[in-house]
Amino acid sequence: MVFCRNVMIYFDTPTQRDVLQRIHACMRPGGLLFAGHSENFSAHGDLFVLKGKTVYERLPDRTAKGAL
């Protein structure tokens, strides 16, 4: 599980993508990423899927395009 709350809001979309790919590469499939209430990673649905208001589940590598 990774807690990255209220950090990504300070990055532009390409930087968010880079950070999320790096987080994705360090996690196991099914791992959880906890974000802040004002953060939304729906544009990165190939890496993580929303499981709750601020909880995202890491998807398997086969669906992650461009993962590190």
All heavy atoms as TSV, in Angstrom:
chain	resi	resn	atom	element	x	y	z
A	1	MET	N	N	0.841	-1.161	0.000
A	1	MET	CA	C	0.000	0.000	0.000
A	1	MET	C	C	0.889	1.226	0.000
A	1	MET	O	O	1.981	1.221	0.568
A	1	MET	CB	C	-0.990	-0.109	1.145
A	1	MET	CG	C	-0.774	0.698	2.355
A	1	MET	SD	S	-2.023	0.503	3.644
A	1	MET	CE	C	-2.352	-1.201	3.712
A	2	VAL	N	N	0.417	2.244	-0.708
A	2	VAL	CA	C	1.149	3.498	-0.832
A	2	VAL	C	C	0.212	4.639	-0.452
A	2	VAL	O	O	-0.931	4.693	-0.908
A	2	VAL	CB	C	1.654	3.709	-2.288
A	2	VAL	CG1	C	2.273	5.082	-2.456
A	2	VAL	CG2	C	2.642	2.619	-2.669
A	3	PHE	N	N	0.714	5.528	0.375
A	3	PHE	CA	C	-0.025	6.735	0.731
A	3	PHE	C	C	0.641	7.913	0.026
A	3	PHE	O	O	1.812	8.200	0.256
A	3	PHE	CB	C	-0.018	6.957	2.245
A	3	PHE	CG	C	-0.827	5.954	2.997
A	3	PHE	CD1	C	-0.276	4.747	3.380
A	3	PHE	CD2	C	-2.148	6.211	3.313
A	3	PHE	CE1	C	-1.019	3.801	4.067
A	3	PHE	CE2	C	-2.905	5.277	4.001
A	3	PHE	CZ	C	-2.338	4.066	4.363
A	4	CYS	N	N	-0.097	8.539	-0.857
A	4	CYS	CA	C	0.392	9.696	-1.605
A	4	CYS	C	C	-0.733	10.718	-1.607
A	4	CYS	O	O	-1.403	10.932	-2.609
A	4	CYS	CB	C	0.788	9.275	-3.025
A	4	CYS	SG	S	1.578	10.589	-3.966
A	5	ARG	N	N	-0.935	11.318	-0.465
A	5	ARG	CA	C	-2.083	12.199	-0.278
A	5	ARG	C	C	-1.696	13.662	-0.437
A	5	ARG	O	O	-0.768	14.140	0.187
A	5	ARG	CB	C	-2.700	11.960	1.096
A	5	ARG	CG	C	-3.264	10.541	1.235
A	5	ARG	CD	C	-3.847	10.270	2.606
A	5	ARG	NE	N	-4.747	11.311	3.063
A	5	ARG	CZ	C	-6.044	11.393	2.781
A	5	ARG	NH1	N	-6.600	10.465	2.023
A	5	ARG	NH2	N	-6.779	12.367	3.251
A	6	ASN	N	N	-2.460	14.348	-1.285
A	6	ASN	CA	C	-2.310	15.787	-1.486
A	6	ASN	C	C	-0.913	16.179	-1.960
A	6	ASN	O	O	-0.374	17.206	-1.561
A	6	ASN	CB	C	-2.688	16.544	-0.208
A	6	ASN	CG	C	-4.098	16.221	0.234
A	6	ASN	OD1	O	-5.008	16.176	-0.578
A	6	ASN	ND2	N	-4.283	15.958	1.511
A	7	VAL	N	N	-0.357	15.354	-2.833
A	7	VAL	CA	C	0.949	15.637	-3.425
A	7	VAL	C	C	0.791	15.881	-4.925
A	7	VAL	O	O	1.323	16.838	-5.467
A	7	VAL	CB	C	1.931	14.463	-3.189
A	7	VAL	CG1	C	3.232	14.677	-3.928
A	7	VAL	CG2	C	2.174	14.254	-1.706
A	8	MET	N	N	0.034	15.016	-5.573
A	8	MET	CA	C	-0.083	15.043	-7.030
A	8	MET	C	C	-0.761	16.310	-7.551
A	8	MET	O	O	-0.574	16.667	-8.708
A	8	MET	CB	C	-0.837	13.812	-7.512
A	8	MET	CG	C	-0.173	12.510	-7.109
A	8	MET	SD	S	1.376	12.238	-7.931
A	8	MET	CE	C	0.787	11.420	-9.383
A	9	ILE	N	N	-1.529	16.988	-6.722
A	9	ILE	CA	C	-2.222	18.207	-7.166
A	9	ILE	C	C	-1.244	19.313	-7.554
A	9	ILE	O	O	-1.613	20.244	-8.252
A	9	ILE	CB	C	-3.209	18.720	-6.098
A	9	ILE	CG1	C	-2.496	18.992	-4.779
A	9	ILE	CG2	C	-4.359	17.745	-5.907
A	9	ILE	CD1	C	-3.358	19.647	-3.710
A	10	TYR	N	N	-0.006	19.187	-7.131
A	10	TYR	CA	C	0.998	20.202	-7.435
A	10	TYR	C	C	1.740	19.938	-8.744
A	10	TYR	O	O	2.541	20.757	-9.175
A	10	TYR	CB	C	2.004	20.314	-6.286
A	10	TYR	CG	C	1.341	20.767	-5.015
A	10	TYR	CD1	C	1.057	19.862	-3.997
A	10	TYR	CD2	C	0.962	22.093	-4.841
A	10	TYR	CE1	C	0.425	20.274	-2.830
A	10	TYR	CE2	C	0.326	22.519	-3.680
A	10	TYR	CZ	C	0.064	21.606	-2.685
A	10	TYR	OH	O	-0.568	22.017	-1.534
A	11	PHE	N	N	1.462	18.782	-9.388
A	11	PHE	CA	C	2.155	18.400	-10.614
A	11	PHE	C	C	1.242	18.547	-11.825
A	11	PHE	O	O	0.034	18.358	-11.726
A	11	PHE	CB	C	2.623	16.943	-10.550
A	11	PHE	CG	C	3.553	16.638	-9.402
A	11	PHE	CD1	C	3.435	15.444	-8.720
A	11	PHE	CD2	C	4.539	17.527	-9.013
A	11	PHE	CE1	C	4.287	15.141	-7.667
A	11	PHE	CE2	C	5.396	17.232	-7.969
A	11	PHE	CZ	C	5.268	16.039	-7.289
A	12	ASP	N	N	1.847	18.838	-12.987
A	12	ASP	CA	C	1.070	18.846	-14.220
A	12	ASP	C	C	0.774	17.396	-14.630
A	12	ASP	O	O	1.313	16.458	-14.053
A	12	ASP	CB	C	1.780	19.613	-15.333
A	12	ASP	CG	C	3.142	19.039	-15.703
A	12	ASP	OD1	O	3.455	17.887	-15.326
A	12	ASP	OD2	O	3.909	19.742	-16.372
A	13	THR	N	N	-0.096	17.222	-15.623
A	13	THR	CA	C	-0.535	15.877	-16.019
A	13	THR	C	C	0.614	14.970	-16.457
A	13	THR	O	O	0.659	13.812	-16.019
A	13	THR	CB	C	-1.611	15.971	-17.118
A	13	THR	OG1	O	-2.704	16.755	-16.612
A	13	THR	CG2	C	-2.122	14.595	-17.510
A	14	PRO	N	N	1.561	15.429	-17.280
A	14	PRO	CA	C	2.670	14.534	-17.650
A	14	PRO	C	C	3.514	14.091	-16.440
A	14	PRO	O	O	3.946	12.940	-16.369
A	14	PRO	CB	C	3.505	15.362	-18.631
A	14	PRO	CG	C	2.566	16.368	-19.173
A	14	PRO	CD	C	1.618	16.682	-18.046
A	15	THR	N	N	3.724	14.989	-15.496
A	15	THR	CA	C	4.494	14.636	-14.299
A	15	THR	C	C	3.709	13.667	-13.432
A	15	THR	O	O	4.267	12.705	-12.882
A	15	THR	CB	C	4.874	15.900	-13.501
A	15	THR	OG1	O	5.597	16.782	-14.359
A	15	THR	CG2	C	5.727	15.556	-12.292
A	16	GLN	N	N	2.392	13.879	-13.317
A	16	GLN	CA	C	1.554	12.931	-12.579
A	16	GLN	C	C	1.678	11.539	-13.186
A	16	GLN	O	O	1.814	10.557	-12.468
A	16	GLN	CB	C	0.087	13.371	-12.602
A	16	GLN	CG	C	-0.225	14.538	-11.727
A	16	GLN	CD	C	-1.687	14.915	-11.784
A	16	GLN	OE1	O	-2.499	14.290	-12.474
A	16	GLN	NE2	N	-2.049	15.959	-11.069
A	17	ARG	N	N	1.620	11.483	-14.512
A	17	ARG	CA	C	1.723	10.193	-15.208
A	17	ARG	C	C	3.053	9.514	-14.881
A	17	ARG	O	O	3.088	8.316	-14.586
A	17	ARG	CB	C	1.589	10.402	-16.722
A	17	ARG	CG	C	1.723	9.152	-17.546
A	17	ARG	CD	C	0.550	8.241	-17.355
A	17	ARG	NE	N	0.750	6.991	-18.067
A	17	ARG	CZ	C	-0.162	6.065	-18.187
A	17	ARG	NH1	N	-1.359	6.223	-17.662
A	17	ARG	NH2	N	0.087	4.960	-18.833
A	18	ASP	N	N	4.132	10.257	-14.928
A	18	ASP	CA	C	5.452	9.706	-14.627
A	18	ASP	C	C	5.501	9.171	-13.199
A	18	ASP	O	O	5.972	8.051	-12.965
A	18	ASP	CB	C	6.531	10.766	-14.849
A	18	ASP	CG	C	7.922	10.230	-14.604
A	18	ASP	OD1	O	8.271	9.186	-15.202
A	18	ASP	OD2	O	8.666	10.842	-13.809
A	19	VAL	N	N	5.005	9.940	-12.251
A	19	VAL	CA	C	5.011	9.514	-10.850
A	19	VAL	C	C	4.142	8.273	-10.669
A	19	VAL	O	O	4.543	7.310	-9.998
A	19	VAL	CB	C	4.547	10.662	-9.927
A	19	VAL	CG1	C	4.341	10.174	-8.498
A	19	VAL	CG2	C	5.546	11.812	-9.956
A	20	LEU	N	N	2.963	8.262	-11.274
A	20	LEU	CA	C	2.072	7.103	-11.145
A	20	LEU	C	C	2.677	5.858	-11.783
A	20	LEU	O	O	2.518	4.753	-11.253
A	20	LEU	CB	C	0.707	7.411	-11.755
A	20	LEU	CG	C	-0.138	8.384	-10.934
A	20	LEU	CD1	C	-1.392	8.773	-11.705
A	20	LEU	CD2	C	-0.501	7.795	-9.571
A	21	GLN	N	N	3.379	6.010	-12.893
A	21	GLN	CA	C	4.043	4.852	-13.506
A	21	GLN	C	C	5.129	4.311	-12.586
A	21	GLN	O	O	5.297	3.096	-12.465
A	21	GLN	CB	C	4.642	5.232	-14.856
A	21	GLN	CG	C	3.606	5.394	-15.936
A	21	GLN	CD	C	4.218	5.837	-17.244
A	21	GLN	OE1	O	5.132	6.650	-17.289
A	21	GLN	NE2	N	3.696	5.295	-18.330
A	22	ARG	N	N	5.847	5.184	-11.933
A	22	ARG	CA	C	6.898	4.752	-11.011
A	22	ARG	C	C	6.305	4.056	-9.782
A	22	ARG	O	O	6.821	3.035	-9.325
A	22	ARG	CB	C	7.768	5.932	-10.596
A	22	ARG	CG	C	8.617	6.448	-11.739
A	22	ARG	CD	C	9.310	7.757	-11.367
A	22	ARG	NE	N	10.025	8.298	-12.496
A	22	ARG	CZ	C	11.320	8.115	-12.703
A	22	ARG	NH1	N	12.044	7.412	-11.864
A	22	ARG	NH2	N	11.895	8.642	-13.760
A	23	ILE	N	N	5.230	4.611	-9.253
A	23	ILE	CA	C	4.547	3.976	-8.121
A	23	ILE	C	C	4.021	2.610	-8.551
A	23	ILE	O	O	4.179	1.616	-7.848
A	23	ILE	CB	C	3.411	4.879	-7.585
A	23	ILE	CG1	C	4.000	6.116	-6.904
A	23	ILE	CG2	C	2.508	4.105	-6.629
A	23	ILE	CD1	C	2.973	7.168	-6.525
A	24	HIS	N	N	3.391	2.556	-9.712
A	24	HIS	CA	C	2.839	1.317	-10.253
A	24	HIS	C	C	3.920	0.233	-10.353
A	24	HIS	O	O	3.705	-0.918	-9.999
A	24	HIS	CB	C	2.227	1.593	-11.631
A	24	HIS	CG	C	1.567	0.426	-12.264
A	24	HIS	ND1	N	2.253	-0.498	-13.015
A	24	HIS	CD2	C	0.267	0.032	-12.261
A	24	HIS	CE1	C	1.414	-1.407	-13.461
A	24	HIS	NE2	N	0.201	-1.108	-13.018
A	25	ALA	N	N	5.094	0.626	-10.827
A	25	ALA	CA	C	6.191	-0.331	-11.010
A	25	ALA	C	C	6.693	-0.904	-9.690
A	25	ALA	O	O	7.217	-2.021	-9.653
A	25	ALA	CB	C	7.339	0.344	-11.755
A	26	CYS	N	N	6.518	-0.174	-8.604
A	26	CYS	CA	C	6.994	-0.617	-7.285
A	26	CYS	C	C	5.971	-1.456	-6.524
A	26	CYS	O	O	6.310	-2.072	-5.512
A	26	CYS	CB	C	7.358	0.590	-6.433
A	26	CYS	SG	S	8.759	1.518	-7.052
A	27	MET	N	N	4.742	-1.463	-7.008
A	27	MET	CA	C	3.667	-2.146	-6.294
A	27	MET	C	C	3.356	-3.501	-6.906
A	27	MET	O	O	3.618	-3.741	-8.084
A	27	MET	CB	C	2.392	-1.288	-6.326
A	27	MET	CG	C	2.505	0.025	-5.602
A	27	MET	SD	S	1.013	1.037	-5.797
A	27	MET	CE	C	-0.153	0.109	-4.806
A	28	ARG	N	N	2.756	-4.358	-6.122
A	28	ARG	CA	C	2.230	-5.631	-6.612
A	28	ARG	C	C	0.812	-5.416	-7.139
A	28	ARG	O	O	0.101	-4.539	-6.656
A	28	ARG	CB	C	2.174	-6.653	-5.479
A	28	ARG	CG	C	3.521	-7.079	-4.988
A	28	ARG	CD	C	3.369	-8.125	-3.911
A	28	ARG	NE	N	4.677	-8.541	-3.446
A	28	ARG	CZ	C	4.907	-9.030	-2.251
A	28	ARG	NH1	N	3.915	-9.174	-1.387
A	28	ARG	NH2	N	6.126	-9.381	-1.907
A	29	PRO	N	N	0.384	-6.230	-8.100
A	29	PRO	CA	C	-1.010	-6.137	-8.553
A	29	PRO	C	C	-1.953	-6.300	-7.363
A	29	PRO	O	O	-1.731	-7.134	-6.493
A	29	PRO	CB	C	-1.147	-7.306	-9.532
A	29	PRO	CG	C	0.244	-7.503	-10.045
A	29	PRO	CD	C	1.142	-7.217	-8.871
A	30	GLY	N	N	-2.974	-5.473	-7.327
A	30	GLY	CA	C	-3.924	-5.507	-6.223
A	30	GLY	C	C	-3.535	-4.595	-5.080
A	30	GLY	O	O	-4.324	-4.386	-4.161
A	31	GLY	N	N	-2.310	-4.024	-5.137
A	31	GLY	CA	C	-1.879	-3.085	-4.099
A	31	GLY	C	C	-2.747	-1.841	-4.117
A	31	GLY	O	O	-3.363	-1.501	-5.134
A	32	LEU	N	N	-2.781	-1.143	-3.018
A	32	LEU	CA	C	-3.651	0.017	-2.895
A	32	LEU	C	C	-2.857	1.313	-2.838
A	32	LEU	O	O	-1.829	1.399	-2.156
A	32	LEU	CB	C	-4.523	-0.107	-1.644
A	32	LEU	CG	C	-5.438	-1.322	-1.596
A	32	LEU	CD1	C	-6.197	-1.366	-0.273
A	32	LEU	CD2	C	-6.411	-1.322	-2.768
A	33	LEU	N	N	-3.364	2.314	-3.536
A	33	LEU	CA	C	-2.807	3.654	-3.530
A	33	LEU	C	C	-3.845	4.578	-2.910
A	33	LEU	O	O	-4.979	4.662	-3.387
A	33	LEU	CB	C	-2.495	4.104	-4.965
A	33	LEU	CG	C	-2.129	5.574	-5.176
A	33	LEU	CD1	C	-0.857	5.936	-4.412
A	33	LEU	CD2	C	-1.981	5.873	-6.658
A	34	PHE	N	N	-3.469	5.238	-1.832
A	34	PHE	CA	C	-4.363	6.159	-1.140
A	34	PHE	C	C	-3.996	7.581	-1.547
A	34	PHE	O	O	-2.870	8.022	-1.350
A	34	PHE	CB	C	-4.244	5.986	0.374
A	34	PHE	CG	C	-4.765	4.669	0.857
A	34	PHE	CD1	C	-3.959	3.541	0.813
A	34	PHE	CD2	C	-6.058	4.546	1.335
A	34	PHE	CE1	C	-4.430	2.314	1.250
A	34	PHE	CE2	C	-6.537	3.318	1.763
A	34	PHE	CZ	C	-5.723	2.205	1.719
A	35	ALA	N	N	-4.965	8.289	-2.124
A	35	ALA	CA	C	-4.762	9.657	-2.613
A	35	ALA	C	C	-5.565	10.623	-1.749
A	35	ALA	O	O	-6.358	10.212	-0.894
A	35	ALA	CB	C	-5.204	9.747	-4.069
A	36	GLY	N	N	-5.377	11.908	-2.006
A	36	GLY	CA	C	-6.147	12.926	-1.303
A	36	GLY	C	C	-7.524	13.103	-1.916
A	36	GLY	O	O	-7.784	12.677	-3.037
A	37	HIS	N	N	-8.407	13.780	-1.201
A	37	HIS	CA	C	-9.779	13.982	-1.669
A	37	HIS	C	C	-9.852	14.837	-2.933
A	37	HIS	O	O	-10.776	14.699	-3.723
A	37	HIS	CB	C	-10.635	14.614	-0.571
A	37	HIS	CG	C	-10.905	13.694	0.568
A	37	HIS	ND1	N	-11.811	12.672	0.497
A	37	HIS	CD2	C	-10.360	13.617	1.803
A	37	HIS	CE1	C	-11.832	12.004	1.639
A	37	HIS	NE2	N	-10.957	12.559	2.444
A	38	SER	N	N	-8.877	15.703	-3.139
A	38	SER	CA	C	-8.902	16.585	-4.312
A	38	SER	C	C	-8.146	16.011	-5.499
A	38	SER	O	O	-8.034	16.667	-6.538
A	38	SER	CB	C	-8.326	17.952	-3.938
A	38	SER	OG	O	-6.994	17.815	-3.502
A	39	GLU	N	N	-7.624	14.793	-5.368
A	39	GLU	CA	C	-6.858	14.170	-6.447
A	39	GLU	C	C	-7.714	13.151	-7.192
A	39	GLU	O	O	-8.502	12.434	-6.590
A	39	GLU	CB	C	-5.601	13.506	-5.870
A	39	GLU	CG	C	-4.687	14.537	-5.238
A	39	GLU	CD	C	-3.566	13.941	-4.431
A	39	GLU	OE1	O	-3.814	13.030	-3.629
A	39	GLU	OE2	O	-2.435	14.398	-4.609
A	40	ASN	N	N	-7.534	13.113	-8.511
A	40	ASN	CA	C	-8.305	12.210	-9.343
A	40	ASN	C	C	-7.379	11.635	-10.415
A	40	ASN	O	O	-6.785	12.381	-11.186
A	40	ASN	CB	C	-9.465	12.962	-9.996
A	40	ASN	CG	C	-10.348	12.058	-10.800
A	40	ASN	OD1	O	-9.915	11.084	-11.408
A	40	ASN	ND2	N	-11.626	12.388	-10.829
A	41	PHE	N	N	-7.286	10.310	-10.451
A	41	PHE	CA	C	-6.399	9.646	-11.402
A	41	PHE	C	C	-7.171	8.877	-12.466
A	41	PHE	O	O	-6.674	7.924	-13.045
A	41	PHE	CB	C	-5.446	8.695	-10.664
A	41	PHE	CG	C	-4.661	9.361	-9.568
A	41	PHE	CD1	C	-4.460	8.727	-8.369
A	41	PHE	CD2	C	-4.131	10.626	-9.736
A	41	PHE	CE1	C	-3.732	9.330	-7.349
A	41	PHE	CE2	C	-3.405	11.246	-8.729
A	41	PHE	CZ	C	-3.201	10.592	-7.535
A	42	SER	N	N	-8.384	9.304	-12.771
A	42	SER	CA	C	-9.208	8.597	-13.759
A	42	SER	C	C	-8.569	8.621	-15.145
A	42	SER	O	O	-8.816	7.720	-15.950
A	42	SER	CB	C	-10.615	9.176	-13.801
A	42	SER	OG	O	-10.576	10.536	-14.167
A	43	ALA	N	N	-7.744	9.603	-15.438
A	43	ALA	CA	C	-7.064	9.666	-16.741
A	43	ALA	C	C	-5.968	8.609	-16.850
A	43	ALA	O	O	-5.421	8.406	-17.928
A	43	ALA	CB	C	-6.469	11.052	-16.949
A	44	HIS	N	N	-5.674	7.944	-15.763
A	44	HIS	CA	C	-4.618	6.932	-15.726
A	44	HIS	C	C	-5.218	5.559	-15.395
A	44	HIS	O	O	-4.639	4.770	-14.665
A	44	HIS	CB	C	-3.553	7.326	-14.703
A	44	HIS	CG	C	-3.079	8.734	-14.876
A	44	HIS	ND1	N	-2.220	9.113	-15.887
A	44	HIS	CD2	C	-3.390	9.870	-14.209
A	44	HIS	CE1	C	-2.001	10.415	-15.809
A	44	HIS	NE2	N	-2.703	10.902	-14.805
A	45	GLY	N	N	-6.383	5.299	-15.972
A	45	GLY	CA	C	-7.126	4.075	-15.698
A	45	GLY	C	C	-6.459	2.800	-16.172
A	45	GLY	O	O	-6.915	1.714	-15.842
A	46	ASP	N	N	-5.391	2.926	-16.954
A	46	ASP	CA	C	-4.657	1.735	-17.357
A	46	ASP	C	C	-3.674	1.298	-16.265
A	46	ASP	O	O	-3.134	0.203	-16.325
A	46	ASP	CB	C	-3.926	1.972	-18.669
A	46	ASP	CG	C	-2.923	3.110	-18.586
A	46	ASP	OD1	O	-3.258	4.160	-17.996
A	46	ASP	OD2	O	-1.812	2.947	-19.102
A	47	LEU	N	N	-3.461	2.160	-15.272
A	47	LEU	CA	C	-2.543	1.839	-14.177
A	47	LEU	C	C	-3.284	1.475	-12.896
A	47	LEU	O	O	-2.918	0.529	-12.197
A	47	LEU	CB	C	-1.624	3.036	-13.889
A	47	LEU	CG	C	-0.712	3.491	-15.013
A	47	LEU	CD1	C	0.003	4.785	-14.622
A	47	LEU	CD2	C	0.281	2.411	-15.363
A	48	PHE	N	N	-4.311	2.269	-12.583
A	48	PHE	CA	C	-5.045	2.108	-11.330
A	48	PHE	C	C	-6.540	2.227	-11.583
A	48	PHE	O	O	-6.970	2.962	-12.460
A	48	PHE	CB	C	-4.630	3.186	-10.318
A	48	PHE	CG	C	-3.195	3.101	-9.890
A	48	PHE	CD1	C	-2.209	3.816	-10.551
A	48	PHE	CD2	C	-2.825	2.292	-8.825
A	48	PHE	CE1	C	-0.879	3.738	-10.153
A	48	PHE	CE2	C	-1.502	2.203	-8.421
A	48	PHE	CZ	C	-0.525	2.933	-9.089
A	49	VAL	N	N	-7.318	1.523	-10.771
A	49	VAL	CA	C	-8.771	1.615	-10.846
A	49	VAL	C	C	-9.286	2.110	-9.488
A	49	VAL	O	O	-8.796	1.695	-8.442
A	49	VAL	CB	C	-9.413	0.255	-11.234
A	49	VAL	CG1	C	-9.153	-0.816	-10.199
A	49	VAL	CG2	C	-10.893	0.414	-11.480
A	50	LEU	N	N	-10.247	3.026	-9.529
A	50	LEU	CA	C	-10.827	3.593	-8.320
A	50	LEU	C	C	-11.631	2.532	-7.581
A	50	LEU	O	O	-12.498	1.882	-8.156
A	50	LEU	CB	C	-11.714	4.786	-8.685
A	50	LEU	CG	C	-12.298	5.567	-7.517
A	50	LEU	CD1	C	-11.186	6.217	-6.691
A	50	LEU	CD2	C	-13.258	6.629	-8.039
A	51	LYS	N	N	-11.347	2.363	-6.297
A	51	LYS	CA	C	-12.047	1.367	-5.478
A	51	LYS	C	C	-12.895	2.025	-4.396
A	51	LYS	O	O	-13.725	1.385	-3.792
A	51	LYS	CB	C	-11.054	0.416	-4.808
A	51	LYS	CG	C	-10.228	-0.400	-5.786
A	51	LYS	CD	C	-11.071	-1.205	-6.728
A	51	LYS	CE	C	-11.477	-2.513	-6.123
A	51	LYS	NZ	N	-12.194	-3.373	-7.065
A	52	GLY	N	N	-12.653	3.266	-4.124
A	52	GLY	CA	C	-13.387	4.028	-3.110
A	52	GLY	C	C	-13.178	5.499	-3.401
A	52	GLY	O	O	-12.626	5.858	-4.445
A	53	LYS	N	N	-13.582	6.366	-2.497
A	53	LYS	CA	C	-13.456	7.802	-2.756
A	53	LYS	C	C	-12.026	8.233	-3.028
A	53	LYS	O	O	-11.774	9.070	-3.873
A	53	LYS	CB	C	-14.025	8.601	-1.592
A	53	LYS	CG	C	-15.516	8.603	-1.549
A	53	LYS	CD	C	-16.016	9.602	-0.559
A	53	LYS	CE	C	-17.528	9.704	-0.692
A	53	LYS	NZ	N	-18.050	10.878	-0.047
A	54	THR	N	N	-11.075	7.695	-2.298
A	54	THR	CA	C	-9.677	8.101	-2.460
A	54	THR	C	C	-8.729	6.910	-2.531
A	54	THR	O	O	-7.527	7.061	-2.351
A	54	THR	CB	C	-9.240	9.010	-1.290
A	54	THR	OG1	O	-9.338	8.283	-0.070
A	54	THR	CG2	C	-10.079	10.263	-1.218
A	55	VAL	N	N	-9.267	5.734	-2.821
A	55	VAL	CA	C	-8.460	4.510	-2.854
A	55	VAL	C	C	-8.452	3.945	-4.272
A	55	VAL	O	O	-9.508	3.739	-4.875
A	55	VAL	CB	C	-9.013	3.449	-1.877
A	55	VAL	CG1	C	-8.155	2.195	-1.910
A	55	VAL	CG2	C	-9.090	4.007	-0.466
A	56	TYR	N	N	-7.250	3.713	-4.791
A	56	TYR	CA	C	-7.065	3.144	-6.121
A	56	TYR	C	C	-6.348	1.818	-6.001
A	56	TYR	O	O	-5.457	1.658	-5.173
A	56	TYR	CB	C	-6.219	4.085	-6.995
A	56	TYR	CG	C	-6.927	5.379	-7.332
A	56	TYR	CD1	C	-6.912	6.442	-6.444
A	56	TYR	CD2	C	-7.608	5.526	-8.526
A	56	TYR	CE1	C	-7.561	7.630	-6.742
A	56	TYR	CE2	C	-8.259	6.708	-8.836
A	56	TYR	CZ	C	-8.230	7.752	-7.930
A	56	TYR	OH	O	-8.875	8.923	-8.238
A	57	GLU	N	N	-6.758	0.854	-6.824
A	57	GLU	CA	C	-6.114	-0.462	-6.844
A	57	GLU	C	C	-5.198	-0.558	-8.053
A	57	GLU	O	O	-5.571	-0.180	-9.160
A	57	GLU	CB	C	-7.160	-1.565	-6.916
A	57	GLU	CG	C	-6.565	-2.953	-6.895
A	57	GLU	CD	C	-7.617	-4.040	-6.953
A	57	GLU	OE1	O	-8.813	-3.733	-6.817
A	57	GLU	OE2	O	-7.241	-5.203	-7.156
A	58	ARG	N	N	-3.996	-1.072	-7.831
A	58	ARG	CA	C	-3.023	-1.249	-8.917
A	58	ARG	C	C	-3.493	-2.361	-9.837
A	58	ARG	O	O	-3.850	-3.450	-9.394
A	58	ARG	CB	C	-1.653	-1.607	-8.359
A	58	ARG	CG	C	-0.591	-1.723	-9.447
A	58	ARG	CD	C	0.463	-2.717	-8.982
A	58	ARG	NE	N	1.648	-2.732	-9.823
A	58	ARG	CZ	C	1.817	-3.575	-10.828
A	58	ARG	NH1	N	0.883	-4.444	-11.159
A	58	ARG	NH2	N	2.934	-3.560	-11.514
A	59	LEU	N	N	-3.507	-2.083	-11.123
A	59	LEU	CA	C	-3.876	-3.086	-12.113
A	59	LEU	C	C	-2.648	-3.907	-12.501
A	59	LEU	O	O	-1.517	-3.440	-12.366
A	59	LEU	CB	C	-4.473	-2.408	-13.343
A	59	LEU	CG	C	-5.817	-1.707	-13.108
A	59	LEU	CD1	C	-6.240	-0.981	-14.368
A	59	LEU	CD2	C	-6.868	-2.695	-12.656
A	60	PRO	N	N	-2.864	-5.114	-13.009
A	60	PRO	CA	C	-1.740	-5.950	-13.465
A	60	PRO	C	C	-0.961	-5.286	-14.593
A	60	PRO	O	O	-1.495	-4.455	-15.326
A	60	PRO	CB	C	-2.419	-7.231	-13.958
A	60	PRO	CG	C	-3.754	-7.244	-13.304
A	60	PRO	CD	C	-4.149	-5.807	-13.127
A	61	ASP	N	N	0.284	-5.694	-14.757
A	61	ASP	CA	C	1.167	-5.127	-15.784
A	61	ASP	C	C	0.609	-5.241	-17.186
A	61	ASP	O	O	0.815	-4.371	-18.006
A	61	ASP	CB	C	2.534	-5.803	-15.744
A	61	ASP	CG	C	3.330	-5.437	-14.511
A	61	ASP	OD1	O	3.116	-4.326	-13.991
A	61	ASP	OD2	O	4.124	-6.261	-14.065
A	62	ARG	N	N	-0.098	-6.293	-17.478
A	62	ARG	CA	C	-0.549	-6.504	-18.853
A	62	ARG	C	C	-1.507	-5.404	-19.324
A	62	ARG	O	O	-1.652	-5.197	-20.510
A	62	ARG	CB	C	-1.207	-7.867	-19.013
A	62	ARG	CG	C	-2.530	-8.034	-18.309
A	62	ARG	CD	C	-3.037	-9.467	-18.462
A	62	ARG	NE	N	-4.348	-9.661	-17.951
A	62	ARG	CZ	C	-4.697	-9.695	-16.673
A	62	ARG	NH1	N	-3.787	-9.510	-15.742
A	62	ARG	NH2	N	-5.941	-9.902	-16.308
A	63	THR	N	N	-2.134	-4.673	-18.388
A	63	THR	CA	C	-3.031	-3.586	-18.786
A	63	THR	C	C	-2.352	-2.235	-18.666
A	63	THR	O	O	-2.914	-1.243	-19.078
A	63	THR	CB	C	-4.304	-3.583	-17.907
A	63	THR	OG1	O	-3.925	-3.393	-16.552
A	63	THR	CG2	C	-5.096	-4.841	-18.081
A	64	ALA	N	N	-1.146	-2.203	-18.137
A	64	ALA	CA	C	-0.462	-0.927	-17.930
A	64	ALA	C	C	0.415	-0.601	-19.131
A	64	ALA	O	O	1.429	-1.227	-19.361
A	64	ALA	CB	C	0.380	-0.990	-16.667
A	65	LYS	N	N	0.013	0.369	-19.883
A	65	LYS	CA	C	0.779	0.799	-21.049
A	65	LYS	C	C	1.861	1.771	-20.594
A	65	LYS	O	O	1.571	2.747	-19.932
A	65	LYS	CB	C	-0.133	1.482	-22.047
A	65	LYS	CG	C	-1.207	0.567	-22.569
A	65	LYS	CD	C	-2.154	1.306	-23.480
A	65	LYS	CE	C	-3.257	0.389	-23.877
A	65	LYS	NZ	N	-4.559	0.854	-23.491
A	66	GLY	N	N	3.099	1.477	-20.933
A	66	GLY	CA	C	4.183	2.390	-20.605
A	66	GLY	C	C	4.675	2.297	-19.182
A	66	GLY	O	O	5.374	3.181	-18.728
A	67	ALA	N	N	4.296	1.274	-18.446
A	67	ALA	CA	C	4.787	1.149	-17.074
A	67	ALA	C	C	6.275	0.898	-17.079
A	67	ALA	O	O	6.799	0.220	-17.950
A	67	ALA	CB	C	4.057	0.013	-16.359
A	68	LEU	N	N	6.935	1.443	-16.093
A	68	LEU	CA	C	8.392	1.288	-15.991
A	68	LEU	C	C	8.755	-0.079	-15.491
A	68	LEU	O	O	8.117	-0.693	-14.746
A	68	LEU	CB	C	8.968	2.346	-15.050
A	68	LEU	CG	C	8.736	3.778	-15.497
A	68	LEU	CD1	C	9.246	4.736	-14.427
A	68	LEU	CD2	C	9.423	4.058	-16.798
